[in-house]
Amino acid sequence: MVWGPNGDDPLYSFEICPCCGTEFGYEDCTLKATRINRARWLEKGAPWFEVEKRPDDWDVNEQLSKIPAELL
């Protein structure tokens, strides 16, 4: 998730995350939307959107552990 300079609003870059496929500034436009989108991605097994960009040592639990508590 990419947040804007104030830390509260999404960065409206409209780029697609190669990991989860989120469109920044659209699917993460609110905290609720971010949580719903993340839950949907996790329910699917956290598949990579662009598989060829997945690092060999990527670990979903490690990635999730980096999310600040207030964003969970």
C-alpha positions in Angstrom: 0.0 0.0 0.0 1.3 3.4 -0.9 0.1 6.4 1.1 0.5 10.1 0.3 2.6 12.7 2.1 0.2 13.2 5.0 0.1 9.5 5.8 -3.7 9.4 5.7 -4.6 9.5 2.1 -3.7 7.1 -0.7 -1.1 8.1 -3.2 -3.1 8.7 -6.4 -0.6 7.2 -8.8 -3.0 4.7 -10.3 -0.1 2.2 -10.6 -0.9 -1.5 -10.2 0.9 -3.3 -7.4 2.8 -6.2 -8.9 2.2 -8.2 -5.7 -1.6 -7.9 -5.0 -2.8 -6.1 -8.1 -4.3 -3.1 -6.2 -4.7 0.1 -8.2 -3.2 2.8 -6.0 -5.6 5.7 -5.6 -8.6 3.6 -6.6 -8.9 0.3 -4.6 -7.2 1.9 -1.6 -9.1 5.2 -1.6 -10.3 4.6 2.0 -9.0 2.5 4.8 -12.2 0.4 4.7 -11.6 -0.3 1.0 -8.0 -1.2 1.7 -9.0 -3.7 4.4 -11.7 -5.2 2.1 -9.2 -5.5 -0.8 -6.5 -7.0 1.4 -9.0 -9.6 2.9 -10.1 -10.6 -0.6 -6.5 -11.0 -1.7 -5.7 -13.1 1.4 -8.8 -15.3 0.9 -7.6 -16.1 -2.6 -4.3 -17.3 -1.0 -2.3 -14.0 -1.6 -1.4 -14.8 -5.2 1.0 -12.5 -7.0 -0.6 -10.4 -9.7 2.7 -10.3 -11.7 4.2 -13.7 -10.9 7.4 -13.0 -12.7 8.2 -10.1 -10.4 7.8 -12.2 -7.2 11.1 -12.3 -5.2 12.3 -15.9 -4.5 12.4 -15.2 -0.8 9.0 -13.4 -0.6 6.9 -14.4 2.5 3.3 -13.2 2.9 3.5 -13.3 6.7 6.6 -11.2 6.7 5.0 -8.7 4.4 1.9 -8.5 6.5 3.9 -8.0 9.7 5.1 -4.7 8.2 1.6 -3.2 8.1 1.2 -0.6 10.9 -1.4 -1.7 13.5 -3.7 1.2 12.7 -4.0 0.0 9.1 -4.9 -3.6 10.0 
